[in-house]
């Protein structure tokens, strides 16, 4: 996995679409600067949609009264950069040494003058979402560096399968797992199943079973219970349900190809009789249709046509009626 080593500079651009990685990168910059300059003064944060250039640059140019380095962060800096591009280009080409300016943004084109200025005099840290093997590498590295834990060969795969690709969600589950295993140095796939898999699958399959039975009230009740116990549920609900239906589809296809129910039950971490009833409620076309409907719900929530919680409620009502 490619990482960005923090250099000591006076101006940074932390850009990309992964909020968790950007937050971690900014924390890393602040920690490195505080250590290098022997300062414990907290950074000043500005909202890029509202702040004025004069206020930001005045802050950066003012020496810290505590004798360390002054750090100024402009969050959501895309509109800020657009409004003040020419002046920022000049500043970033020759930044002052009294303070540090960190621009957190979603995108910064490499062919722009401000990008080239920051690349020359400062540092650009790219934080785009990780994919595929890079996520697994991040999980293993994060477990070691943040929680001082090792993951066994299958644990990272299992955690990724259950939680998804959100680094924030993976970080939260690793935190729970590190407490769960206590002083034991290794987190195993069994630990992941016991702490993350069992509860998550019970929640997800409880809802999918109610949908398949046409019990809208029960499905909505279970969904509300998930919301009440998991603050992050709305953000990852569509992905969790999609995982559940994809898992059922995979098991259904294997069953129709002749794989014994006992073998499938071990894959699903449940009893053969429970899995048999669950698979009996669906056919392949039904599962494919539900997966497509969840994709549409996911797109609606991401396009601002609906929020995640509402999208799940509409999906439950439409699919269980």
Secondary structure, DSSP 4 states (H G I P E B T S, - for coil): ---------SEEEEESS-HHHHHHHHHHHHHHHHHHHT--PPPEEEETTT--HHHHHHHHHSPPTTSS-EEEEEETTHHHHHHTHHHHHHHHHT--SSEEEEEEES---TTSHHHHHHHHHSEEEE-PPP-THHHHHHHHHHHHHHH--EE-TTHHHHHHHHH-S-HHHHHHHHHHHHHHHTT-SEE-HHHHIIIIIHHHHHHHHHHHHHHHTT-HHHHHHHHHHHHHH-TTHHHHHHHHHHHHHHHHHHHHHHHHTT--HHHHHHHHTS-HHHHHHHHHT--HHHHHHHHHHHHHHHHHHHTTSS-HHHHHHHHHHHHH-
